[in-house]
């Protein structure tokens, strides 16, 4: 498991998104990505670094402004306004795209996510951690394309990965044939979504616990090394991070259905009616998730709702 | 009203803190400071600037790391742990200082304020806007000492000013003599606290409204120029900012009573019993404010509680 800057790895690695379209299971994917995210996010956050090192690193990555600006626009703004760049399955989703632009509560929520994306230097994030930025074999997982990296909110990476797995899930009905209903594969995707968050949560808090005596500047051991307080602080941190991640996951899903850049998972469904049906379910789910994200207390609750929507 | 870098202005300007100790009223103070804060904070935030300009400016001010690190330590950490630098009115406040270090809910809250201070580049803040950084005459107000400036949470500046006015209020009983009970002056301080927030709120939202068609990247007019939504977004923004400001105000008060650097308002009360009494009231109020800040919906509610504590 490593982050590499090269666009292509030697075969037999393939882009994860293509594997998800083909219906291939990757038994170590959740574990590998949880490991990648927990390490990169923990060690670059103020849970582990000093404010001095943090500020130096934040400044270093502020140079990456063009990529950040682009992401900010295409993810948090374009889908919510009339834009020549937006597109969707036409005419099927015309009404859906219009409703989105008129949904005040949704626009209220996405504004808060955008502010967090632009203002909060929580950790060094990959910045584009979707399933097209990951190359896989049965037992290897490689994260590529780090050119969007900057200091931002951790939930943006976690949400990118979870949201793209959710899009892959919603696309599966478009790939189902008489010989292969994709039911088992859909179950595997949901299991991977659950395992990713649960393993991330476990590994991240384990790193935090292991480093409690040489911690960063956010929670000094002299103040926070007391079991009840430690528990209180960690629960709050992880709950907020969970809700941030769900928010960013939903924003990523929405922008891939009505924004400028779509995903192959849905685009490769050639029957427009079938594609629109998958997209509408994904879009409605994402809208609900953005608005209601703070009500979820576990990832299992999220996957349960997905199952209700699709089964 | 201007920000200047010089330490001393020509007489008759005096440091506001000294004026507050002497019991001098400054009828334009609230208006001037509200003007200063609304302008500096609005124009340097993403409500007015582009993400490109914002990131460039954030990077520029990341160099100011030593000052930020110092503030982070003395405001958000030292008072909550055993530190050779901490001091307080001894032995009167021994127990109070100890209770503070054992108050888990308070330490939970101050951690969130510290994270916001270190991570959130909301606007270019003065970074040390207490009553010792302001020079005044009857009709002139000059902000000095901008060497702490960096991109941080707006509430840190607003809270610094309000928190120091509150300290000045709690110190007044220590200055009362038979000939002068300071009752009217206490009323004037509370009125100034109220007016500062209310005028800031008014001026800040007015700037936001005036600029709605050439807004920054946070709330694009194409998405948010709709009366109900505009109202929803502004109310949320100003409510969060109000609660952030109260949180930072309380942190600033606490650190001036049990931390390394105290304020002349309280220090100049020579009778230790009297001083300890004033300090304990201020400390208890500040602890309540940090924990309960999200329950307050107006600054008038805050000043009412202060009056109950002291009268």
Interface residues (C-beta under 8 A of the other chain):
Chain A: X46 X50 X51 X52 X54 X55 X56 X58 X59 X62 X63 X65 X66 X68 X69 X72 X77 X80 X81 X82 X101 X104 X107 X108 X111 X112 X114 X115 X118 X119 X120 X121 X122 X217 X218 X219 X220 X222 X223 X224 X226 X228 X229 X232 X233 X236
Chain B: X46 X50 X51 X52 X54 X55 X56 X58 X59 X62 X63 X65 X66 X68 X69 X72 X77 X80 X81 X82 X101 X104 X107 X108 X111 X112 X114 X115 X118 X119 X120 X121 X122 X217 X218 X219 X220 X222 X223 X224 X226 X228 X229 X232 X233 X236
